[in-house]
Amino acid sequence: MRIVVCVKQVPATNDARIDPETKRIVREGVKAILNPFDTYAVEEAVLLRNRFGGEVIVISMGPEKALASLREAISVGADRAILLSNRAFGGSDTWATSYVLARAIQKIGQVDLVICGKQAVDGDTAQVGPGIAAHLDWLQATNVNHVEDVTDRDMKVTRMHEDGYDVCELAFPAVLTVVKGINIPRVPTLRGRLASLKSEIPVWGPADIGTDIDKIGLEGSPTRVVKTEPPKPRSTATKKISGAAVDCAIELVRELRLRSIL
């Protein structure tokens, strides 16, 4: 089984700000980490590889510093990694990003499964995974919290939604986006860290994956951000409830109902 995991490097803190001119997140000078949801995607890919054989390939689109996140993925079990990096990719929205990732997956070839984290914590759109499936015209399951069964031809997974969960059967090739509850990501070992430092990670540009230049970057992105503003501050008013336990419970319920109406 050949599994591709798509990961993203994101700001490590809530201090990232929006550039008022470009309407994009300012990443310079902010510590970056592997997107937390993507750690679960990497772990699930490694678990599947260990059970059924094959290889795990991790890819990311971003600047050169994203190599650190790719090496982190290798340190916890990924077999190899590929960085998609070029100025032409800059400013890509989720549509253009998923297009670039899909083209890279096609170049890798003979891929059975693509796994992504549910969403990136900087954008919170949850659109890239489904976008990849759309560009590739593959089956997909989002918000997957359990892989029930895998055969040579298909897999059965459980996906969460607002009303409960669905059990889905997908023929390969397929795309999954996974949630936190699917596993517990492992901690890299010293051997894994050393192996990741020795790994050669190729860098692919638009020409390497045969992208249409009109479909990438800012100009190739149909999304236009016209305005950004911080959310309104939440009320910090507190109320102390005292008395007998029953009376406190009644008062708490009353207060919660009142605030939900407001």
C-alpha positions in Angstrom: 0.0 0.0 0.0 1.4 3.4 -1.0 0.1 6.1 1.3 0.6 9.8 0.8 0.1 12.2 3.7 -0.4 15.9 3.0 0.9 18.1 5.8 1.2 21.8 6.5 3.5 23.9 8.6 1.5 26.5 10.7 2.3 29.3 13.1 3.0 27.9 16.6 1.3 30.7 18.5 -1.8 32.9 18.4 0.4 35.9 17.7 0.2 35.6 14.0 -1.3 38.7 12.4 -3.0 39.4 9.0 -1.2 41.7 6.5 -3.7 44.5 5.8 -2.5 44.8 2.2 -2.3 41.2 1.1 -4.9 39.8 3.6 -2.6 36.9 4.2 -1.1 35.6 7.5 2.2 37.1 8.3 4.5 34.1 9.0 7.9 35.9 9.1 9.3 35.9 12.6 6.7 33.5 14.0 7.7 30.0 15.2 6.3 27.3 13.0 5.2 23.8 13.8 3.6 20.8 12.1 -0.1 21.3 12.0 -1.5 19.4 15.0 -4.2 17.6 13.0 -1.6 16.4 10.6 0.3 14.5 13.3 -2.7 12.2 13.5 -2.7 11.7 9.7 1.0 10.7 9.8 0.5 8.3 12.7 -2.4 6.6 11.0 -0.5 6.2 7.8 2.4 4.6 9.7 0.1 2.3 11.5 -1.5 1.2 8.3 1.9 0.7 6.7 3.1 -1.4 9.6 0.0 -3.6 9.3 -0.3 -4.0 5.6 3.2 -3.1 4.2 4.0 -0.5 1.6 5.4 3.0 2.2 4.4 6.3 3.6 5.3 9.5 1.6 4.8 12.9 3.2 4.3 16.0 1.0 3.9 19.6 1.9 3.6 22.8 -0.1 5.4 25.8 1.5 8.7 27.6 1.9 12.0 26.0 2.6 11.5 26.1 6.3 8.7 23.6 5.9 11.5 21.0 5.6 11.5 20.9 9.4 8.0 19.6 9.5 8.7 17.0 6.8 11.7 15.8 8.8 9.5 15.6 11.9 7.2 13.3 9.9 10.1 11.1 8.9 11.3 10.9 12.5 8.1 9.2 13.6 8.0 6.7 10.8 7.4 8.1 7.4 9.6 6.6 4.7 10.3 9.7 2.6 9.1 13.2 2.0 8.8 15.8 -0.8 8.6 19.5 -0.5 6.6 21.5 -3.1 8.2 25.0 -3.0 8.4 27.8 -5.6 7.5 31.5 -5.7 4.8 30.6 -8.2 2.9 28.8 -5.5 2.8 31.8 -3.2 -0.7 33.1 -2.4 -2.5 29.9 -3.4 -5.9 29.5 -1.8 -7.3 26.1 -0.8 -8.5 25.4 -4.4 -5.0 26.1 -5.9 -3.3 24.3 -3.0 -5.3 21.2 -3.4 -4.7 21.3 -7.2 -0.9 21.5 -6.6 -1.0 18.6 -4.1 -3.1 16.5 -6.5 -0.6 17.0 -9.3 2.2 15.9 -7.0 0.3 12.8 -6.0 -0.2 12.0 -9.7 3.5 12.4 -10.3 4.3 10.1 -7.4 2.1 7.5 -9.1 0.4 4.2 -7.9 -0.9 5.9 -4.8 -3.6 3.9 -3.0 -4.5 6.3 -0.2 -4.1 9.9 0.7 -4.5 11.0 4.3 -4.9 14.6 5.5 -5.6 16.1 8.9 -9.1 17.3 9.3 -8.0 21.0 8.9 -5.2 23.3 9.4 -5.3 25.4 12.6 -4.3 28.6 10.8 -7.1 28.6 8.2 -9.6 26.2 9.7 -11.3 25.7 6.3 -11.1 21.9 6.1 -11.2 22.3 2.3 -7.8 21.0 1.1 -8.5 17.2 1.7 -11.8 17.2 -0.1 -10.3 19.5 -2.8 -7.6 16.9 -3.5 -10.2 14.2 -3.9 -12.2 16.4 -6.3 -9.1 17.2 -8.4 -8.2 13.5 -8.5 -11.8 12.3 -8.9 -11.3 9.8 -6.0 -13.7 8.7 -3.3 -13.3 10.5 0.0 -14.4 10.3 3.6 -14.0 13.3 6.0 -13.7 13.5 9.8 -12.6 9.8 10.0 -12.1 8.6 13.6 -11.6 4.9 13.0 -10.3 2.6 10.3 -12.3 -0.6 10.7 -11.0 -2.9 7.9 -8.7 -2.8 4.9 -8.5 -5.2 2.0 -6.5 -5.1 -1.3 -9.3 -3.4 -3.0 -11.1 -1.2 -0.4 -11.4 -0.1 3.2 -14.1 0.5 5.8 -14.0 3.6 8.0 -16.1 5.4 10.6 -16.6 9.1 10.0 -18.1 11.5 12.6 -20.8 14.1 11.9 -23.2 16.3 13.8 -25.9 13.5 14.2 -23.6 10.6 15.1 -21.4 8.6 12.7 -21.4 6.8 9.4 -19.6 3.6 8.4 -18.3 4.1 4.9 -16.7 1.6 2.4 -14.3 3.2 -0.1 -12.6 1.5 -3.0 -9.0 2.5 -3.6 -7.7 4.9 -4.5 -9.3 7.2 -1.9 -8.8 10.3 0.3 -9.3 10.5 4.1 -9.3 13.4 6.4 -8.8 12.3 10.1 -9.7 13.8 13.5 -7.8 13.7 16.7 -9.5 10.7 18.3 -8.3 8.3 15.6 -5.0 7.5 17.4 -2.3 8.7 19.7 0.7 10.1 17.8 4.0 8.6 18.8 7.0 10.6 20.1 10.0 10.5 17.8 13.0 8.4 19.0 16.6 9.5 18.9 17.1 7.1 16.1 14.2 8.6 14.2 15.5 12.1 14.7 18.9 11.1 13.3 17.4 9.3 10.4 15.3 12.3 9.5 18.4 14.6 9.4 20.1 12.2 7.0 17.1 12.0 4.6 17.3 13.8 1.3 14.1 15.6 0.6 13.6 16.6 -3.0 12.0 20.0 -3.8 9.5 20.1 -6.7 8.3 23.2 -8.5 5.5 23.8 -11.0 7.5 22.3 -13.9 8.3 19.1 -12.0 4.6 18.2 -11.5 3.2 19.7 -14.7 1.0 22.3 -13.2 -1.0 24.8 -15.3 0.6 28.1 -14.3 -2.9 29.8 -14.5 -4.2 27.5 -11.8 -1.6 28.3 -9.1 -0.6 31.1 -6.9 -2.5 34.3 -6.2 -3.6 34.8 -9.8 -4.8 31.2 -10.1 -6.9 31.3 -6.9 -10.6 32.1 -7.2 -10.9 33.1 -3.6 -10.6 36.8 -2.8 -10.3 38.0 0.8 -11.8 41.5 0.8 -11.8 42.2 4.5 -10.4 40.7 7.7 -11.1 41.7 11.3 -10.5 40.2 14.7 -13.5 38.5 16.4 -15.5 40.5 19.0 -14.1 40.0 22.5 -16.1 37.6 24.6 -17.8 38.7 27.8 -15.6 38.1 30.8 -18.3 38.7 33.4 -18.4 36.1 36.1 -21.1 35.3 38.7 -20.4 33.5 41.9 -23.1 31.0 43.0 -23.1 29.8 46.6 -25.5 27.8 48.8 -26.6 24.2 48.9 -25.7 21.9 46.0 -29.2 21.6 44.7 -29.8 25.4 44.9 -26.5 26.0 43.1 -27.4 23.5 40.3 -30.8 25.1 39.8 -29.3 28.6 39.7 -26.5 27.5 37.3 -29.1 26.0 34.8 -31.2 29.2 35.0 -28.1 31.3 34.4 -27.0 29.2 31.4 -30.5 29.3 29.9 -30.6 33.1 30.3 -27.2 33.6 28.7 -28.0 31.3 25.8 -31.1 33.4 25.1 -29.1 36.6 25.2 
